[in-house]
Amino acid sequence: MPSIQRVSFMALAGLSLASVVAWAGPAAPFREAYSTEPRLTRPPGPSCAVPLFTDHAFGETGDPKAMTATPLTFDYQPPKACDGPWAKVVLEMDVSVPAGKQYDRTASIWLGGTAIYFGTTQEPSADVGARWHVERDLTDYAALFRGARPGQAIVNNWLSDRYTSAITASARLVFYPAGAVAPAVAPADAVYPLSDDPRGAATVVQDGAQRLHGSLTLPRNVTRAYLDVIAQSQGNDEPWYTCIDDADVTRTQHFALESPYDGAPLQECGGGNLRQVLVAIDGQSAGLAPVYPWTYTGGVDPNLWRPIPDIQTLNFTPYRVDLTPFAGVLDDGRPHDVSVRVLGANRFFNLAASLLIYQDHDARVVTGKVLANSLATQTDLGTPRVDSALRETRDHRVEGHVDTTRHDHYRILGEITTSRGTIRSEVSQTASFANRQTFTRPDAPTWHQLIDQSTQVDDTTTTHVGDGPETRQRRTLTYPLRLDVIKHVADDGSFRGEIDMSQGLVSVRQRQRDGHDVFDSHLDIAMHSHDEADFNRMGSAITHPRDQHAVQTLSFKDSLGSCLTMHVASQKGQDAVLKQGQGCLGALNLLNWRSRPSP
């Protein structure tokens, strides 16, 4: 492993934890929203920064439940002092919300129609505000930043007599010129957003039939293509992992944390709990992607997420779908419809997607075709198997379990003729989903619901160039989720809730050439949070939190020599305690600037 002194390759990686300090006003303190997400390491040498917006307060007077917002528009100009090529491009954003009452809000930044940031915000408490820092590696999107483009930031925040906290944010792009020590990375040659807004905005879909789509006419020498997708659940679908098959809603709805009224985000919602993203090209199924069960800081019980939000809550990572087998189809010079749907969506999802393409610079025209596509022939996509075993006991209590499962496998093979010869690309995926819900009634006033969910996806891309060696890239992702809720219901319908929520994200990447490993990485993030609180009969008012505690851990290693571990824990919603570097050489986090500790 390189030494710490070789800063051109390695850097100390850590998490800056600020203590509670006075807000810039007469009252309210604020604290950091703690997370194990590390700051991105940077190449050595100078950098250039381009501000997108500075200290803008998002918060107009209006309906606090509105699902639209007035964007902050801006016009981007590329940096004059370092015009590229770049070794790295990083988005940095600083956000704060003062003490008071405010929902967790969806936030996004767009440039030339492309989403360069998507996430949600931290909810403040009545006495303490929140502040946090976000970074995203946008090196792959470098083509987007070479010319002037319109952009906008959207934070769906509204102020009212009750919801009083504006959200203030600043954002900038930081460019690191390539040099001898930090050579230029090969970014995509072009980025094509599916948004039809020239500045960019998410598309709302209410069900599995509605879609985000774009008609794209691409250069005729595309050799590789990838679609980066964000599918964010909102409204009724926000806690989609708690939903259940329609046939079982009535018998199980009183186990949920909110009473069954239309729009209650934590009722026992119907529509089932399988959510999958389906990508299509000209109506032909072209790829599947899982939906990560993001939990926002108002989700389930806000006390679970103060001061440590759940995994990726403040900074979503897009899921990259490999569409390379379709390169020959996209190279024909005609417009092609590229679309995204959320199978199983039930009011509603925000969608954003951008196509990244790589070109053959030694050929004006590349020809090819799809040789095989087993996904296109599958007629039951998005249809799970549901095994319901609910029963009524002698004293008329409903107990039992409802299991929802789905298994998918497909293989897509394409071929193109390029200046390097014939290239064959095969993309295969094996995926499994299971949501197992258990309902028990230990006694008349007690309702116990346990949700145990797991999603696993194994993506493999195999490439042959002529008679050359085989290159294989494999990515395995696992999303475990466990929600354990016990309700002790009083005669007036109010109840005491005991809530345990655990979530994880495991990403394993491997790259082989001619059967030999050339790169591997392993990322493991885990979160557990607990709270006990009093709820009113509708479940909408949460008071007297007790025994609140949370812990989040991250470990990352790769074959570039990086080693990163973080452990952050809190008690009773107070400042978090951080430990880092445990298990790494010298108990120090070391992160190669080329490493990406993300899924």
N, C-alpha and C positions, 0 to 999 in steps of 0.2 A: 504494500500500500504506500502511495506517495506520502511524504511528510507534510505537516501543516504548513511549512514554510513555502512550499511550492504553490503559492497562491494562484498561479496561472492555471492550475488544474484543480486544486482543492481549496475549500474555504470552510471556516467554522460555520455551522448552520445551527440556528437556535430560534428561540421564541422570546420576544421582548415583552415582559409583563410589567405594566405600569401600575403603581399603587393608585388608590382613589385620591384624586386631587380636586381642587375647587373648580367648579364650572365658571366660565367667563361671565359671571353675573352675581347677583346678591345671594343666590340660594344654591340650588341643587348640585351635589357632587356627581361625578360619573366614574365609571370604571371600564376597564377593557373587557370586551367580550373574548374570553379565552378560548384558544383552540390549539390543537397540536399541529395544525397546518404550518409548515415551515416557511420562512422567507426564502425566496428564490435566490440562489447564488448567481453571481454575475461574472462575466469574463474580465480579465484585467484591462487596464487602460481607461481612457476617457469615455464619456458617454454624452448623449444629447437628449434633452427632455423637451417634449412638446405638450404643454397643458391643453387638456380638452375642455375643462371647466374648473372653476375655483370657488370654493366656499359658497356654493349655491344651496339655498334653503328650499327644499321641496315640501310643499304643503299649502294648497289652496283651500279656501273655505268651501265646504260642500258636503255631500253625503258621504259619511265615513265608510259606507259599504259599497261605494261606487267601484266598478271594475275597469274604469278608464282613467286616464290621467293626461294632463297637459305636458307634452314633452319639453325638455330644455334643448333647443337646437344649437348646434355649433358647426363651424366649418373648419375642417382639418387641412393643414398645409404640412408637407413633409419637412423634416429638419434640414436646414441649409448647411449646417456645420458638419453633418455626417450623412451623406446621401446614399450610403450603402456601397457594397453589400454589408449586411450586418451579421454578427455572430449570434446575437440574441436581441429579441424585442420583448419588453415587459410592460404590461399594464399595471399601474399602481393606483389604488384608490383609498382614500381615507374618508370615513363616514362617522357621524355622531348623531345621537338623538338625546335631547335633554329629558330629565325626569318629568314624569307626568303619566298620561294615559294615551297609548297609541297601539294600533294593530302592528303585527309583523307585516311588512309590505314587500311586494315583488319589485325588484329593481333590475334594470338592464341598461347597457350601453351599446349603441349601434354606430357603425361607420360604413357608409356606402351600401346600406341595406343588410350588412353582416353583423350578427351579434358577437361583440368582442368581450362582453361580460353578461352573466345572468346569475341571479341569486335572490335572496330575501334579506330582510333587515332584522336587527335585534329589537325585541320589545323592551322599552324602558320599564322601570318600576315607579311607583308613586314618588319615591324619595331619591332614587339614583338613576342617572342617565347611563347611556352606553356609548362606547367608542370602539371602532375596530378598523383594521387595515387589511386590504385585499390585494393580492398580486396574482397575475395570470401570465403564463408564458405564451406569447403570441408569435413566436419565431416562425412557425409554419405559415402564418398569415402575412408574411413580409410583403408579398406582392400587393396587398391591400393598402400599404402605407407609402407606396412609391409616388403616388400622385395625390392631388387635392381631391377631397371628397366631403360631401355633407354628412353630418352625423347628428345623433341626438341621444340624450339620456332620459330614461323614463323611470320614475319612482312613483308608484301608485299610492300616493299619500294624500290624505284629505284631513282638514282640520274642522272641528265643530266645537260646540260648547262643552262636549264631553271628551273628545279626542283632540288634545291640545298641542302635541309635540310635533314640530317640524323636523325633517331629516335633512341634515346639512352634509354635503359631499364635495370632494375635489377629486379629479382624476387626471392622469397624465400618462403619456407613452414615453418610455425610456429606450433609447437605441444604443447598442454597443457595436461600434464598427469592427469589422473583421480585420485580423492582422496575422502575423506569422505565428504567434502563440495561440490565438483564438481564431481559427479559420472560419470562413463563412459556412453556415449550414445550408443544405440544399432545401429551401422552402418550396412550397407549391408555386407553380408558375402563374396561377390565377385562382381567384376565389369568386365563386358565383353564389350569391345568396338566393334563397327561394322566396324571400319577401318581395312583394311588389311595391313596397314603399321605398323610394330612393334613399331615404335616411335610415329606414329599418324599423320594424315593429313586430311583435309576436302575433301569431295567428291563433285565435281561439277556436277550439273544436268542442262541440257538446257531446258527440257520440263517436262510435267507431267508424261511421261512414264518412263524416266530414274530414277534410284533409287540407294540409298545407301543400301547395304545389307551385311549380314554376316551369315555364316553357323556356328551355335553354338551347341556344345554338352555340356549339363549342368549336374551338379550333380543330382542324382536321388531323392533328398529330398527337392526340392524347394517348398516353401509354398507361397512366394510372389515374384512378379517381377514388375519392373518399368523401363520404357525407358525414359531417359533424352535426349531431342532433341533440337538441334539448327538448324534453317532454316534461313539463312541470304541471303537476296536479294542483287544481284549485277548486273552490266552491264545494259542491257535494263530494267531489272526487279527492279533495285534499287528503283525507285519511283513507284512501282507497283500500289499503291493506286491512281495514276493519270491516269492510263491506262483506256481504254474504249473498248467496243465491236467493233470488226473489221468493222462492217457495218457503224459505226458512226465516224471513224477516219478522213476521208477526210473532212467532214463538220465542224469538231471541231478543227483541228490541229492548226489553227492560234490563238487559245486562249492560247496555251501553252507558256511556257517561253522560249523554244528553237524552232528554225525553224525545219521543218520536214526533217531531213536527217538521214540516217541509223546510229544508235549508239548514237544519241542524247539522253542523259539520261532524259531530261525533255521535250521531244516532247510529243505530244498527242499519246502515244503508243497504239498499238492494243493488242488483246489477252484477253481483259476483265480485271477485277480487283479483281476477287475472287482468293485467294490463301489459300489453306488448306494443312496441313500435314496429310498423310494417312500412318498408321503403319499396316503392315501385318505380319502374321506368317504362313509360308508355303503357301503363296499366298492368305490366308484368311484374309479379313479385320478385324483388331483387335483394332483399335482406331483412333480417329481424334484429331488433335491439331490445334489451330489457329496460324496464322503467325502475330507476332507483327510488326507494321509498323515503324521499327526503321528508324530514319532519321540521317544521318551521318553529320559531320561538314562541308562537302562540298555540302550538299544536298540543293536543291531549291535555296538558296542564302547563301553563307558562312557567311555573316554579321549577319544572324539571330542567329548564334551559338557562337559568341564571346562576352564575355568570358564564357557563360553558354551553354553547349551542351544540346541536347535534352535528353529525358528520356532514360536511359540505353545505350546511345550511346557508352560510353567507357567501358561498362561491361554488356554484355548480360546475362540474366537469362534463363537457359534452361526451356523448358516446359516438365513437368513430366507426362507421359502417364501410367496409371495403367493397367498392363497386368496380374494381379493376377488371373483372371478367367481361364487363359491358363496354370496355374502352373501344372495341371495334365498332360497336353499334353507335356510340356517341361520336365517332369520327366521320360519319357519313355526310356532314355538312347540313343536315336537316335539323329543325327544332325538335327537341325531345321533352316530354313531360316527366319531370321528376317529382314524386309526391311522397308525403309522410302522413300516416294515419296512426291513431292509438287504438288498437283493438281492445274492446271492452270499456272504452271511455264512457262515463255516465255523469256529465255535467260537472266540471269541464276541465280541459287541459290547455295550457299555453304551449305553442310549438314554435321552434326556431330551428333553421337548418341551413347549412352552407356547403356547397360542393367545392372541394379542393382538387385541382387537376395538375398533373405533371406531363410535360410534353417532350417529344423527340425533337431536339433542336437541329438534328442533322437530316430531317425528313419533313417536307411540307405536308405530306399526306401519309397517314397510316391506315391500313385496312385490316379488317378482322371480323370476327363473329363470336356469338355465344355458342359453344358446342354442347353444353348440357346445363339444365337448370331444374333440379328436382323440387325446388321451392315453388316454381310456377305451376306445378301440377297438384299441389296440396289444396284440397277444398275445405278443410276444417280449421284453417288458421284462426287462432284466437278462441277456440272452443275448448274449455277445460273439461276434465272429468270431475264430477261432484259426487261425493259419497256422504250422504246425510244419515246420521244415526241418532236422532233426537227422540226422546221418549218422555212420557208424563208419568211421574211417580204416583204412588197411592194418595199422597197429600197434594196432588195437582201441581207439583213443581216440574218444570221442564229441565231436563239434563241431557247430556250426550255430547256429540261432536259432529262437526261438518268439515270435511276435508276436500280441498280443491287442488287438483294437480294437472300438470301439463308437461309433456315431453316433446321436443322438436329436434329434428335433424334435417339438414339439407346440404347440398353440394352444388356449386355453380362453377363451370369451367368455361374459360374464354381463351381466344387465340388472336394475336395480332402480328402483322408483318412490319418490322421496323428497320431502321438503319443498322441495328445490331443483330438482325436476324429475326427468326420467329420466336415470339414469347408466348408461352402458355401459362396462364394464371388460374389456379383453383382456390376458391374460397369455400370452406366448410364450417358448419356450426352445429354443435350439439348443446342443447339447452334444456334445463329442467326447472320447474316452478312447483312449489308446494306451499299452501296456506292451510294450516290445521288449527281449527278453532274448537276449544273445549269449553263446555258450559256446565257448571256444577252449582248446587244449592245446599251447602252444609246445614243451613237452618233457614227458617222462614224469612228473616230480614236480610240474609246474606246472598249476594249474587256474585259469582266468580267467573270471569271470562279470561281465557288464556289464548293468545294468538301466537302461533309459532310458524314463521314464514322463512323460506329459503329460496333464493334464486341463484342458479349457477349457469354460466355461459362459457363455452370453450370455443374460441374462434381460431382457425388455422388458415394461413395463406401459404400456398406452395407455388413457387415460380421456377420455370425452366426457360433459359435463354439459349436457343439453338441446341447444340449438343453439350452445353456447359453444365456445370454442377447445379444441383438442386438447392434452392434457397427456401427455407421454411421459417415462418414467423408464427408464433403461437401466443395467444393471450387467454388466460383463464381468470374469470371474475366470479366472485362469490359475494352475495348480499344477504347475510343473515339478519333477521329481525325477530324480536320477542317482546310482546306487550302483555303484561300480567296485571289485571285490574280486579280489585275486590271492592264491592259496594256493600256498606252496612246501612240499610235504609231505615229511617225513622218513620213514625206514624204519619207525619205531615208530608212525607215524600222527599224531604231533604235527606242527604246521605253523607257518610264519611267514606272517602275513597282512599284506597292504598294502591299506588301505581308504581310498577317497576317497568322500565323500558330499556331494552338493550338492542344495539344495532352494530353492524360491522361492514367493512369493505375490504376484501382481500383481492389483490391483483398480482398475478404472476405472469411475467413475460419471458419468452425465450426466442432466440434467433439462432438458426443453424445454417451452415453452408457445407454442402457435401457431407452431411451427417455429423459435422463437428460443431460444437457449441461456440458461438462467437459473442454472444451477449445473453445475460439473464438478469432479472430484477425481481424483487419480492417486496410488496407493500402490504401492510396489515394495519388497519385502523379499527379500533373498537371503542364503543361508548356504552356506559351504563349509568342510568339516572333513576333516582327514587324520590317520591314525595308522598306525604299523607296530608290531606286537606279536607275541608268541609265544602260541600256543594249544595246549592239550593235545589229545589225539586226539579227545575228544568235543566240543571247541570251547567247553567251559564254563568253563575257567580261562584268564584272559588275563593275561600277565605281560610285564615288560620293555617297556613302551611306548617308542617311539622316534619322533623327528621329528614329534611331535604339533603341529599348528598349525590355527588356525581363524580365520575372518573372517565377520562378519555386517554387512550394510549395510541401511539403510532410507532411502527418500526419499519425501516426501509433499508435494504441492502441491494447492491448491484455489482456487476463484474467490472465496473469502472473504479472500484475501490471505495464507493460511498458506503457509509454506515451512519444511520440516523435513528435515534430512539427518543421519544418524548412521552412523559407521563404527567398529566395535569389533573388535580383533584380539588374538590370544594366541599365545604360543609355549610349547611344552613344558608346557602345562597351568598356566602361571603367570598372574599378574594381566594383565588385558586393558588395551590402550591404546585410548583413545577419541579420535575426531575428530568434530566436529559443526559444522553450519552451512555446510559447504562448498557453494558454489553458490547460497546464499541471500544476500539483500542484506546487506552488511556482514559476511558470514560468521557471521551470527547466526540461530539458529532462532527463528522467529516463528509462533505458533500461536493462531488465533482460538479463544476459549473455546467457540464453537459448532461448531468443526470436530471431525470424528471420524476420526482417522488409523487406521482399522480397516476390514476388509473389509465 
